[in-house]
Amino acid sequence: MTHKFTTLAAALLASTCATAAFAQDSNVTVVLAEELDLVDPCMTSRSNIGRVLQQNVSETVTELVPGTGIQPRLATAWEDRGDGTWRFTLREGVTFHDGSTFDAEDVAHSIARIKTDAIVCEIGAKFFGGMELTTEVVDATTIDITTDPAQPILPLLMSTVTVVPSETTMDAFLDTPIGTGPYTFDEYNVGQNITLSAYDGYWGETPAVTSATYVFRSDSAVRAAMVETGEADIAPSIALQDAVSEDMDFSYPNSETVYLRIDNGTAPLDDVRVRKAMNHAIDREAFVGTILADGTLLATGMTPPSTIGYNAELEPYSYDPDMARQLLEEAAADGVDTEAEITLVGRLNNFGNVLETMEAVTQMLQDVGLNVNLEMYEVAEWEGLYSKPFAEDRGPMMVQAMHDNASGDPVFSMFFKYASDGLQSGVTDPKLDQMIADATAATDDEREQLWSDAFAYIHEEIVADVLLFHMVGFTRVNERLDFAPSIKTNSELQLSQIKFAE
């Protein structure tokens, strides 16, 4: 009797464990270096937000697929109707997570929301700065979108526009995003985790991953160890020294450019000789293969070589501390206060070994006689120093940043980084404003040449900033998953693309 009971109990226990294991196996845990300070879909251009929400919870109008190009997402077709107007045909049978039906009114509202002055939605400020957007709803599944000036690559630009319900507030950021994606946003326990689960009403294929938990660990070695031991499944970003597993670690050019944004309007940074001195002070090659990966490229432009208009004729500034000192002496002789304290703002956990990188950069700048003070911040506070409006009493400042452009076109970078009205621009230069406007409106070979000219002007003539590196990323993936990272992984991690190894 005892034996029968034990056998039955064991069978029940095994069945229960198998069920629990199955449920657990269809869940993935993603360990991130940074928490999310906001969870609004209109902020998914920020990598810490995009890698959780983009195409998981909130979908875009179109989608840029690496190696394939622009593809349908919530729009199934588009047509250039001339005079800056494009007509988009929208997907039928799509519902939001609240059960409401997706239609053209939602797209119109989402476009208006990213451009509203009531809140600063980074998608609008970054990718649609310097242009006006107007919409006309033709019917439930058709919308005309007009840009002024005309945008010949508007379908590509629409791959950044996340769609929210038309009832979404225009004057406040969301605490619980509602989208059309394959996963619902279930819970955010600040400081602990975020949970998503598969949406039963999703219009597309049912994903293999039924739920996801995101946890946060600032230490790269800890993130790598969690994946190795099975405590987590993916660490989208780990440092070079932790990428030691042939079976679990992937390296790839990740479309990220690291640079120092210089406030060109504040003395002594308003003197081009000082900006040139900063560029000559940094031994970029010393970082490659030491604290940054072999394959890291020295940057001469804000976008990686995969973008059109990349100017291959430009050379990185040489490491020449004597030249840097000479430039500073010349500036000082003309009355420039080259001894003024300059604040260098860095972003904690922005990439593997960011602190070590910024400490070394600071030392190099100090070695040529610049009075540079490094301050490292978490992402929310850092963002307040990186984006406009800038504090009037900030003093001379540089901000370290890492910018992602996997789109193939500089339009996703140039206005908000360099135009006088750009959200994160430290430059006020009417000539550059016109160059950006002309390139944005051009097509084909002319577009490529105009962007190339703009890169040369920024790097060689105004020396707008200190361009450092085009980065190599490292991602650790547990062997139970069938998933390979791509150029987008650091800023967008689509759960629906993850399968389980057989």
One Martini backbone bead per residue (centre of mass of N, CA, C, O) as a GRO file, in nm:
protein
  502
    1MET     BB    1   0.059   0.062  -0.021
    2THR     BB    2   0.295   0.244   0.004
    3HIS     BB    3   0.408   0.194  -0.276
    4LYS     BB    4   0.165   0.299  -0.438
    5PHE     BB    5   0.167   0.585  -0.321
    6THR     BB    6   0.452   0.658  -0.408
    7THR     BB    7   0.412   0.616  -0.708
    8LEU     BB    8   0.181   0.817  -0.742
    9ALA     BB    9   0.329   1.063  -0.627
   10ALA     BB   10   0.560   1.057  -0.830
   11ALA     BB   11   0.386   1.096  -1.081
   12LEU     BB   12   0.260   1.363  -0.999
   13LEU     BB   13   0.524   1.511  -0.959
   14ALA     BB   14   0.633   1.475  -1.243
   15SER     BB   15   0.398   1.616  -1.384
   16THR     BB   16   0.429   1.885  -1.242
   17CYS     BB   17   0.725   1.938  -1.322
   18ALA     BB   18   0.680   1.929  -1.625
   19THR     BB   19   0.486   2.166  -1.635
   20ALA     BB   20   0.676   2.370  -1.503
   21ALA     BB   21   0.905   2.341  -1.708
   22PHE     BB   22   0.745   2.427  -1.955
   23ALA     BB   23   0.674   2.706  -1.850
   24GLN     BB   24   0.968   2.792  -1.806
   25ASP     BB   25   1.081   2.733  -2.100
   26SER     BB   26   0.884   2.966  -2.230
   27ASN     BB   27   1.064   3.141  -2.066
   28VAL     BB   28   1.246   3.449  -2.045
   29THR     BB   29   1.561   3.590  -1.937
   30VAL     BB   30   1.664   3.931  -1.912
   31VAL     BB   31   1.980   4.096  -1.875
   32LEU     BB   32   2.037   4.425  -1.771
   33ALA     BB   33   2.222   4.725  -1.720
   34GLU     BB   34   1.951   4.894  -1.744
   35GLU     BB   35   1.708   5.083  -1.661
   36LEU     BB   36   1.384   5.216  -1.680
   37ASP     BB   37   1.261   5.549  -1.675
   38LEU     BB   38   1.074   5.467  -1.921
   39VAL     BB   39   0.747   5.333  -2.094
   40ASP     BB   40   0.723   5.491  -2.359
   41PRO     BB   41   0.684   5.446  -2.698
   42CYS     BB   42   0.807   5.743  -2.774
   43MET     BB   43   1.108   5.625  -2.641
   44THR     BB   44   1.245   5.380  -2.822
   45SER     BB   45   1.516   5.525  -2.918
   46ARG     BB   46   1.599   5.427  -2.653
   47SER     BB   47   1.771   5.152  -2.569
   48ASN     BB   48   1.653   5.084  -2.280
   49ILE     BB   49   1.357   5.080  -2.409
   50GLY     BB   50   1.360   4.931  -2.688
   51ARG     BB   51   1.453   4.637  -2.584
   52VAL     BB   52   1.153   4.597  -2.466
   53LEU     BB   53   0.920   4.737  -2.660
   54GLN     BB   54   1.018   4.696  -2.941
   55GLN     BB   55   0.796   4.479  -3.109
   56ASN     BB   56   0.657   4.370  -2.849
   57VAL     BB   57   0.444   4.594  -2.761
   58SER     BB   58   0.539   4.802  -2.986
   59GLU     BB   59   0.457   4.903  -3.306
   60THR     BB   60   0.531   4.979  -3.627
   61VAL     BB   61   0.456   5.075  -3.937
   62THR     BB   62   0.738   4.992  -4.008
   63GLU     BB   63   1.030   4.777  -4.105
   64LEU     BB   64   1.371   4.726  -4.034
   65VAL     BB   65   1.563   4.475  -4.195
   66PRO     BB   66   1.843   4.327  -4.174
   67GLY     BB   67   1.939   4.266  -4.513
   68THR     BB   68   1.644   4.365  -4.648
   69GLY     BB   69   1.474   4.608  -4.529
   70ILE     BB   70   1.182   4.743  -4.591
   71GLN     BB   71   0.885   4.650  -4.405
   72PRO     BB   72   0.610   4.532  -4.301
   73ARG     BB   73   0.359   4.591  -4.043
   74LEU     BB   74   0.106   4.794  -3.997
   75ALA     BB   75   0.196   4.827  -4.278
   76THR     BB   76   0.156   4.690  -4.621
   77ALA     BB   77   0.161   4.974  -4.780
   78TRP     BB   78   0.308   5.217  -5.021
   79GLU     BB   79   0.276   5.562  -5.163
   80ASP     BB   80   0.379   5.804  -5.387
   81ARG     BB   81   0.190   6.123  -5.436
   82GLY     BB   82   0.338   6.366  -5.391
   83ASP     BB   83   0.419   6.657  -5.234
   84GLY     BB   84   0.499   6.482  -4.959
   85THR     BB   85   0.299   6.235  -5.014
   86TRP     BB   86   0.187   5.943  -4.837
   87ARG     BB   87   0.041   5.620  -4.876
   88PHE     BB   88  -0.111   5.407  -4.627
   89THR     BB   89  -0.161   5.067  -4.576
   90LEU     BB   90  -0.340   4.886  -4.344
   91ARG     BB   91  -0.383   4.651  -4.121
   92GLU     BB   92  -0.598   4.398  -4.065
   93GLY     BB   93  -0.702   4.258  -3.758
   94VAL     BB   94  -0.609   4.465  -3.535
   95THR     BB   95  -0.522   4.474  -3.184
   96PHE     BB   96  -0.520   4.585  -2.885
   97HIS     BB   97  -0.469   4.504  -2.550
   98ASP     BB   98  -0.770   4.640  -2.488
   99GLY     BB   99  -0.943   4.548  -2.771
  100SER     BB  100  -0.900   4.755  -2.968
  101THR     BB  101  -0.907   4.888  -3.285
  102PHE     BB  102  -0.701   4.921  -3.544
  103ASP     BB  103  -0.630   5.243  -3.705
  104ALA     BB  104  -0.580   5.548  -3.858
  105GLU     BB  105  -0.627   5.718  -3.600
  106ASP     BB  106  -0.385   5.602  -3.444
  107VAL     BB  107  -0.166   5.706  -3.632
  108ALA     BB  108  -0.235   6.005  -3.619
  109HIS     BB  109  -0.199   6.029  -3.311
  110SER     BB  110   0.095   5.930  -3.292
  111ILE     BB  111   0.215   6.157  -3.463
  112ALA     BB  112   0.116   6.392  -3.290
  113ARG     BB  113   0.256   6.297  -3.024
  114ILE     BB  114   0.562   6.307  -3.121
  115LYS     BB  115   0.512   6.643  -3.180
  116THR     BB  116   0.447   6.748  -2.922
  117ASP     BB  117   0.492   7.002  -2.663
  118ALA     BB  118   0.399   6.862  -2.393
  119ILE     BB  119   0.609   6.647  -2.485
  120VAL     BB  120   0.926   6.468  -2.520
  121CYS     BB  121   0.951   6.287  -2.797
  122GLU     BB  122   1.215   6.129  -2.937
  123ILE     BB  123   1.117   6.045  -3.209
  124GLY     BB  124   1.038   6.329  -3.304
  125ALA     BB  125   1.302   6.487  -3.233
  126LYS     BB  126   1.501   6.304  -3.393
  127PHE     BB  127   1.340   6.212  -3.683
  128PHE     BB  128   1.135   6.498  -3.713
  129GLY     BB  129   1.316   6.725  -3.726
  130GLY     BB  130   1.246   7.006  -3.929
  131MET     BB  131   0.940   6.904  -3.958
  132GLU     BB  132   0.624   6.860  -4.095
  133LEU     BB  133   0.321   6.686  -3.986
  134THR     BB  134   0.055   6.546  -4.177
  135THR     BB  135  -0.287   6.418  -4.170
  136GLU     BB  136  -0.510   6.181  -4.358
  137VAL     BB  137  -0.806   6.019  -4.324
  138VAL     BB  138  -0.957   5.809  -4.547
  139ASP     BB  139  -0.970   5.542  -4.373
  140ALA     BB  140  -0.929   5.282  -4.161
  141THR     BB  141  -0.677   5.172  -4.383
  142THR     BB  142  -0.611   5.485  -4.461
  143ILE     BB  143  -0.316   5.706  -4.496
  144ASP     BB  144  -0.204   6.039  -4.513
  145ILE     BB  145   0.139   6.161  -4.535
  146THR     BB  146   0.285   6.483  -4.467
  147THR     BB  147   0.580   6.659  -4.562
  148ASP     BB  148   0.772   6.954  -4.430
  149PRO     BB  149   0.967   6.866  -4.601
  150ALA     BB  150   1.014   6.645  -4.821
  151GLN     BB  151   1.027   6.272  -4.788
  152PRO     BB  152   1.172   6.013  -4.967
  153ILE     BB  153   1.197   5.823  -4.676
  154LEU     BB  154   0.933   5.779  -4.509
  155PRO     BB  155   0.903   5.469  -4.473
  156LEU     BB  156   1.161   5.457  -4.300
  157LEU     BB  157   1.076   5.656  -4.076
  158MET     BB  158   0.821   5.475  -3.991
  159SER     BB  159   1.008   5.261  -3.834
  160THR     BB  160   0.987   5.456  -3.557
  161VAL     BB  161   0.669   5.448  -3.528
  162THR     BB  162   0.478   5.415  -3.262
  163VAL     BB  163   0.165   5.266  -3.176
  164VAL     BB  164  -0.124   5.414  -3.034
  165PRO     BB  165  -0.398   5.489  -2.904
  166SER     BB  166  -0.620   5.756  -2.955
  167GLU     BB  167  -0.661   5.790  -2.626
  168THR     BB  168  -0.393   5.888  -2.572
  169THR     BB  169  -0.219   6.092  -2.410
  170MET     BB  170  -0.051   6.416  -2.477
  171ASP     BB  171   0.066   6.519  -2.158
  172ALA     BB  172   0.188   6.221  -2.090
  173PHE     BB  173   0.344   5.967  -1.966
  174LEU     BB  174   0.353   5.627  -1.954
  175ASP     BB  175   0.313   5.340  -1.735
  176THR     BB  176   0.122   5.161  -1.944
  177PRO     BB  177   0.163   5.012  -2.224
  178ILE     BB  178  -0.025   5.011  -2.539
  179GLY     BB  179  -0.043   4.768  -2.793
  180THR     BB  180   0.008   4.529  -3.087
  181GLY     BB  181   0.186   4.326  -2.988
  182PRO     BB  182   0.291   3.999  -2.878
  183TYR     BB  183   0.307   4.177  -2.601
  184THR     BB  184   0.242   4.240  -2.274
  185PHE     BB  185   0.237   4.480  -2.020
  186ASP     BB  186   0.233   4.388  -1.682
  187GLU     BB  187   0.512   4.467  -1.507
  188TYR     BB  188   0.679   4.714  -1.278
  189ASN     BB  189   0.951   4.658  -1.062
  190VAL     BB  190   1.129   4.875  -0.932
  191GLY     BB  191   1.457   4.738  -0.922
  192GLN     BB  192   1.377   4.441  -1.050
  193ASN     BB  193   1.123   4.414  -1.280
  194ILE     BB  194   0.994   4.289  -1.595
  195THR     BB  195   0.677   4.189  -1.747
  196LEU     BB  196   0.584   3.963  -2.009
  197SER     BB  197   0.314   3.855  -2.235
  198ALA     BB  198   0.136   3.684  -2.438
  199TYR     BB  199  -0.088   3.771  -2.699
  200ASP     BB  200  -0.378   3.624  -2.803
  201GLY     BB  201  -0.458   3.870  -3.026
  202TYR     BB  202  -0.247   3.835  -3.227
  203TRP     BB  203  -0.197   3.873  -3.576
  204GLY     BB  204   0.035   3.689  -3.571
  205GLU     BB  205   0.247   3.479  -3.487
  206THR     BB  206   0.311   3.246  -3.257
  207PRO     BB  207   0.522   3.249  -3.014
  208ALA     BB  208   0.748   3.066  -2.827
  209VAL     BB  209   0.742   3.292  -2.634
  210THR     BB  210   0.529   3.351  -2.347
  211SER     BB  211   0.754   3.493  -2.161
  212ALA     BB  212   0.907   3.780  -1.980
  213THR     BB  213   1.207   3.867  -1.793
  214TYR     BB  214   1.341   4.163  -1.651
  215VAL     BB  215   1.667   4.234  -1.541
  216PHE     BB  216   1.912   4.407  -1.319
  217ARG     BB  217   2.273   4.445  -1.397
  218SER     BB  218   2.566   4.632  -1.386
  219ASP     BB  219   2.745   4.379  -1.398
  220SER     BB  220   2.890   4.202  -1.642
  221ALA     BB  221   2.981   3.941  -1.493
  222VAL     BB  222   2.701   3.880  -1.382
  223ARG     BB  223   2.549   3.852  -1.645
  224ALA     BB  224   2.717   3.623  -1.761
  225ALA     BB  225   2.674   3.420  -1.525
  226MET     BB  226   2.365   3.394  -1.546
  227VAL     BB  227   2.371   3.253  -1.823
  228GLU     BB  228   2.561   3.017  -1.757
  229THR     BB  229   2.362   2.907  -1.509
  230GLY     BB  230   2.044   2.984  -1.600
  231GLU     BB  231   1.922   3.253  -1.473
  232ALA     BB  232   1.965   3.338  -1.770
  233ASP     BB  233   1.944   3.387  -2.134
  234ILE     BB  234   2.009   3.707  -2.178
  235ALA     BB  235   2.289   3.932  -2.265
  236PRO     BB  236   2.311   4.197  -2.472
  237SER     BB  237   2.549   4.317  -2.271
  238ILE     BB  238   2.901   4.271  -2.271
  239ALA     BB  239   3.217   4.252  -2.195
  240LEU     BB  240   3.507   4.159  -2.326
  241GLN     BB  241   3.619   3.991  -2.067
  242ASP     BB  242   3.334   3.809  -2.069
  243ALA     BB  243   3.387   3.697  -2.372
  244VAL     BB  244   3.471   3.339  -2.335
  245SER     BB  245   3.241   3.188  -2.500
  246GLU     BB  246   3.196   2.990  -2.777
  247ASP     BB  247   2.882   2.900  -2.722
  248MET     BB  248   2.747   3.200  -2.608
  249ASP     BB  249   2.917   3.412  -2.770
  250PHE     BB  250   2.868   3.730  -2.938
  251SER     BB  251   2.998   3.912  -3.218
  252TYR     BB  252   2.932   4.259  -3.337
  253PRO     BB  253   2.845   4.504  -3.527
  254ASN     BB  254   2.621   4.763  -3.364
  255SER     BB  255   2.593   5.076  -3.478
  256GLU     BB  256   2.775   5.219  -3.269
  257THR     BB  257   2.858   5.556  -3.150
  258VAL     BB  258   3.126   5.703  -2.990
  259TYR     BB  259   3.110   6.022  -2.812
  260LEU     BB  260   3.174   6.381  -2.774
  261ARG     BB  261   2.973   6.629  -2.679
  262ILE     BB  262   3.007   6.964  -2.770
  263ASP     BB  263   2.987   7.287  -2.642
  264ASN     BB  264   3.018   7.537  -2.884
  265GLY     BB  265   2.893   7.801  -2.702
  266THR     BB  266   3.124   7.758  -2.478
  267ALA     BB  267   3.364   7.864  -2.295
  268PRO     BB  268   3.638   7.727  -2.465
  269LEU     BB  269   3.460   7.551  -2.683
  270ASP     BB  270   3.429   7.790  -2.909
  271ASP     BB  271   3.716   7.696  -2.989
  272VAL     BB  272   3.862   7.514  -3.238
  273ARG     BB  273   4.138   7.461  -3.101
  274VAL     BB  274   4.025   7.308  -2.860
  275ARG     BB  275   3.882   7.082  -3.021
  276LYS     BB  276   4.138   6.981  -3.159
  277ALA     BB  277   4.298   6.915  -2.904
  278MET     BB  278   4.108   6.694  -2.805
  279ASN     BB  279   4.153   6.505  -3.050
  280HIS     BB  280   4.475   6.485  -3.016
  281ALA     BB  281   4.473   6.369  -2.707
  282ILE     BB  282   4.356   6.093  -2.824
  283ASP     BB  283   4.421   5.742  -2.799
  284ARG     BB  284   4.236   5.533  -2.972
  285GLU     BB  285   4.411   5.273  -3.026
  286ALA     BB  286   4.453   5.192  -2.718
  287PHE     BB  287   4.158   5.055  -2.686
  288VAL     BB  288   4.211   4.844  -2.895
  289GLY     BB  289   4.226   4.524  -2.745
  290THR     BB  290   4.166   4.599  -2.442
  291ILE     BB  291   3.873   4.750  -2.353
  292LEU     BB  292   3.827   4.699  -2.652
  293ALA     BB  293   3.754   4.552  -2.930
  294ASP     BB  294   3.832   4.387  -3.178
  295GLY     BB  295   3.704   4.590  -3.454
  296THR     BB  296   3.716   4.854  -3.365
  297LEU     BB  297   3.637   5.172  -3.487
  298LEU     BB  298   3.740   5.468  -3.605
  299ALA     BB  299   3.588   5.774  -3.593
  300THR     BB  300   3.440   6.030  -3.847
  301GLY     BB  301   3.134   5.969  -3.770
  302MET     BB  302   2.806   5.923  -3.651
  303THR     BB  303   2.811   5.690  -3.860
  304PRO     BB  304   2.844   5.403  -3.995
  305PRO     BB  305   2.959   5.241  -4.284
  306SER     BB  306   2.650   5.140  -4.355
  307THR     BB  307   2.599   5.421  -4.446
  308ILE     BB  308   2.516   5.656  -4.636
  309GLY     BB  309   2.783   5.884  -4.694
  310TYR     BB  310   3.022   5.763  -4.603
  311ASN     BB  311   3.349   5.901  -4.535
  312ALA     BB  312   3.643   5.740  -4.634
  313GLU     BB  313   3.849   5.999  -4.647
  314LEU     BB  314   3.847   6.020  -4.358
  315GLU     BB  315   4.047   6.095  -4.072
  316PRO     BB  316   4.158   6.041  -3.789
  317TYR     BB  317   4.278   6.180  -3.530
  318SER     BB  318   4.574   6.224  -3.418
  319TYR     BB  319   4.808   6.131  -3.190
  320ASP     BB  320   4.902   6.469  -3.054
  321PRO     BB  321   4.999   6.625  -2.778
  322ASP     BB  322   5.173   6.856  -2.891
  323MET     BB  323   4.955   6.979  -3.068
  324ALA     BB  324   4.755   7.031  -2.842
  325ARG     BB  325   4.931   7.228  -2.681
  326GLN     BB  326   4.972   7.434  -2.908
  327LEU     BB  327   4.672   7.509  -2.946
  328LEU     BB  328   4.634   7.610  -2.654
  329GLU     BB  329   4.849   7.831  -2.663
  330GLU     BB  330   4.722   7.994  -2.892
  331ALA     BB  331   4.455   8.048  -2.751
  332ALA     BB  332   4.572   8.184  -2.495
  333ALA     BB  333   4.713   8.422  -2.649
  334ASP     BB  334   4.400   8.516  -2.734
  335GLY     BB  335   4.232   8.481  -2.440
  336VAL     BB  336   4.180   8.190  -2.379
  337ASP     BB  337   4.042   7.985  -2.123
  338THR     BB  338   4.216   7.685  -2.087
  339GLU     BB  339   4.167   7.651  -1.753
  340ALA     BB  340   3.892   7.583  -1.754
  341GLU     BB  341   3.638   7.409  -1.631
  342ILE     BB  342   3.549   7.082  -1.753
  343THR     BB  343   3.268   6.889  -1.810
  344LEU     BB  344   3.243   6.530  -1.803
  345VAL     BB  345   2.981   6.333  -1.920
  346GLY     BB  346   2.869   6.015  -1.812
  347ARG     BB  347   2.738   5.676  -1.877
  348LEU     BB  348   2.627   5.437  -1.703
  349ASN     BB  349   2.620   5.130  -1.862
  350ASN     BB  350   2.639   5.183  -2.177
  351PHE     BB  351   2.904   5.002  -2.180
  352GLY     BB  352   3.160   4.812  -2.187
  353ASN     BB  353   3.389   4.991  -2.006
  354VAL     BB  354   3.306   5.294  -1.968
  355LEU     BB  355   3.462   5.391  -1.722
  356GLU     BB  356   3.746   5.325  -1.824
  357THR     BB  357   3.727   5.498  -2.076
  358MET     BB  358   3.667   5.776  -1.936
  359GLU     BB  359   3.919   5.785  -1.760
  360ALA     BB  360   4.123   5.782  -1.994
  361VAL     BB  361   4.022   6.031  -2.144
  362THR     BB  362   4.060   6.229  -1.915
  363GLN     BB  363   4.366   6.193  -1.883
  364MET     BB  364   4.442   6.286  -2.170
  365LEU     BB  365   4.326   6.573  -2.141
  366GLN     BB  366   4.499   6.650  -1.894
  367ASP     BB  367   4.791   6.601  -2.021
  368VAL     BB  368   4.752   6.877  -2.213
  369GLY     BB  369   4.596   7.093  -1.991
  370LEU     BB  370   4.315   7.016  -1.922
  371ASN     BB  371   4.023   7.096  -1.715
  372VAL     BB  372   3.896   6.790  -1.634
  373ASN     BB  373   3.571   6.665  -1.515
  374LEU     BB  374   3.439   6.366  -1.410
  375GLU     BB  375   3.088   6.258  -1.460
  376MET     BB  376   2.874   6.001  -1.348
  377TYR     BB  377   2.555   5.870  -1.480
  378GLU     BB  378   2.255   5.791  -1.487
  379VAL     BB  379   2.032   5.798  -1.739
  380ALA     BB  380   1.828   6.015  -1.637
  381GLU     BB  381   2.036   6.237  -1.564
  382TRP     BB  382   2.194   6.236  -1.826
  383GLU     BB  383   1.962   6.325  -2.014
  384GLY     BB  384   1.940   6.618  -1.886
  385LEU     BB  385   2.238   6.689  -2.018
  386TYR     BB  386   2.195   6.602  -2.330
  387SER     BB  387   1.921   6.749  -2.349
  388LYS     BB  388   1.694   6.962  -2.430
  389PRO     BB  389   1.722   7.195  -2.217
  390PHE     BB  390   1.983   7.380  -2.126
  391ALA     BB  391   2.158   7.491  -1.880
  392GLU     BB  392   2.271   7.812  -1.829
  393ASP     BB  393   2.486   7.722  -1.574
  394ARG     BB  394   2.679   7.477  -1.678
  395GLY     BB  395   2.901   7.533  -1.846
  396PRO     BB  396   3.150   7.367  -1.964
  397MET     BB  397   3.055   7.084  -2.186
  398MET     BB  398   3.062   6.727  -2.197
  399VAL     BB  399   2.911   6.434  -2.370
  400GLN     BB  400   2.876   6.109  -2.337
  401ALA     BB  401   2.797   5.885  -2.616
  402MET     BB  402   2.568   5.639  -2.775
  403HIS     BB  403   2.497   5.588  -3.119
  404ASP     BB  404   2.224   5.457  -3.310
  405ASN     BB  405   2.259   5.330  -3.667
  406ALA     BB  406   2.065   5.081  -3.857
  407SER     BB  407   1.926   5.218  -4.127
  408GLY     BB  408   2.140   5.353  -4.360
  409ASP     BB  409   2.069   5.661  -4.267
  410PRO     BB  410   2.151   5.987  -4.153
  411VAL     BB  411   1.865   6.103  -4.079
  412PHE     BB  412   1.874   5.954  -3.783
  413SER     BB  413   2.106   6.185  -3.682
  414MET     BB  414   2.168   6.489  -3.784
  415PHE     BB  415   1.963   6.682  -3.665
  416PHE     BB  416   1.975   6.610  -3.348
  417LYS     BB  417   2.302   6.644  -3.346
  418TYR     BB  418   2.349   6.936  -3.547
  419ALA     BB  419   2.130   7.115  -3.540
  420SER     BB  420   2.030   7.400  -3.395
  421ASP     BB  421   1.742   7.239  -3.309
  422GLY     BB  422   1.861   7.002  -3.183
  423LEU     BB  423   1.823   6.805  -2.909
  424GLN     BB  424   2.165   6.715  -2.911
  425SER     BB  425   2.295   6.987  -2.989
  426GLY     BB  426   2.619   7.183  -2.990
  427VAL     BB  427   2.519   7.342  -3.253
  428THR     BB  428   2.553   7.667  -3.440
  429ASP     BB  429   2.494   7.632  -3.801
  430PRO     BB  430   2.366   7.740  -4.090
  431LYS     BB  431   2.521   7.574  -4.296
  432LEU     BB  432   2.454   7.297  -4.172
  433ASP     BB  433   2.151   7.319  -4.184
  434GLN     BB  434   2.144   7.322  -4.498
  435MET     BB  435   2.288   7.054  -4.548
  436ILE     BB  436   2.078   6.879  -4.407
  437ALA     BB  437   1.831   6.965  -4.573
  438ASP     BB  438   1.939   6.881  -4.853
  439ALA     BB  439   1.991   6.579  -4.791
  440THR     BB  440   1.703   6.503  -4.695
  441ALA     BB  441   1.570   6.583  -4.991
  442ALA     BB  442   1.733   6.386  -5.133
  443THR     BB  443   1.853   6.152  -5.387
  444ASP     BB  444   2.059   5.915  -5.418
  445ASP     BB  445   2.357   6.035  -5.516
  446GLU     BB  446   2.307   6.313  -5.396
  447ARG     BB  447   2.259   6.225  -5.108
  448GLU     BB  448   2.531   6.091  -5.058
  449GLN     BB  449   2.708   6.344  -5.113
  450LEU     BB  450   2.581   6.537  -4.901
  451TRP     BB  451   2.652   6.368  -4.657
  452SER     BB  452   2.956   6.360  -4.704
  453ASP     BB  453   2.993   6.668  -4.679
  454ALA     BB  454   2.888   6.694  -4.391
  455PHE     BB  455   3.099   6.518  -4.253
  456ALA     BB  456   3.341   6.694  -4.335
  457TYR     BB  457   3.253   6.957  -4.201
  458ILE     BB  458   3.237   6.849  -3.910
  459HIS     BB  459   3.536   6.727  -3.891
  460GLU     BB  460   3.725   6.959  -4.040
  461GLU     BB  461   3.600   7.251  -3.975
  462ILE     BB  462   3.427   7.258  -3.689
  463VAL     BB  463   3.476   7.038  -3.489
  464ALA     BB  464   3.218   6.949  -3.306
  465ASP     BB  465   3.366   6.685  -3.194
  466VAL     BB  466   3.444   6.363  -3.035
  467LEU     BB  467   3.532   6.108  -3.220
  468LEU     BB  468   3.577   5.755  -3.164
  469PHE     BB  469   3.360   5.488  -3.203
  470HIS     BB  470   3.294   5.183  -3.360
  471MET     BB  471   3.124   4.919  -3.238
  472VAL     BB  472   3.146   4.617  -3.047
  473GLY     BB  473   2.939   4.356  -2.965
  474PHE     BB  474   2.820   4.163  -2.672
  475THR     BB  475   2.649   3.844  -2.651
  476ARG     BB  476   2.467   3.634  -2.429
  477VAL     BB  477   2.357   3.289  -2.494
  478ASN     BB  478   2.177   3.041  -2.419
  479GLU     BB  479   2.167   2.710  -2.540
  480ARG     BB  480   1.843   2.680  -2.529
  481LEU     BB  481   1.868   2.883  -2.757
  482ASP     BB  482   1.751   3.012  -3.082
  483PHE     BB  483   1.986   3.275  -3.115
  484ALA     BB  484   2.093   3.567  -3.305
  485PRO     BB  485   2.244   3.842  -3.312
  486SER     BB  486   2.234   4.185  -3.416
  487ILE     BB  487   2.265   4.515  -3.500
  488LYS     BB  488   1.992   4.559  -3.299
  489THR     BB  489   2.018   4.432  -3.006
  490ASN     BB  490   2.084   4.687  -2.823
  491SER     BB  491   1.781   4.830  -2.915
  492GLU     BB  492   1.647   4.542  -3.022
  493LEU     BB  493   1.447   4.267  -2.872
  494GLN     BB  494   1.287   4.013  -3.026
  495LEU     BB  495   1.102   3.761  -2.896
  496SER     BB  496   0.978   3.633  -3.167
  497GLN     BB  497   1.284   3.539  -3.263
  498ILE     BB  498   1.274   3.323  -3.047
  499LYS     BB  499   1.400   3.005  -2.993
  500PHE     BB  500   1.424   2.655  -2.929
  501ALA     BB  501   1.624   2.417  -2.868
  502GLU     BB  502   1.636   2.062  -2.964
   0.00000   0.00000   0.00000
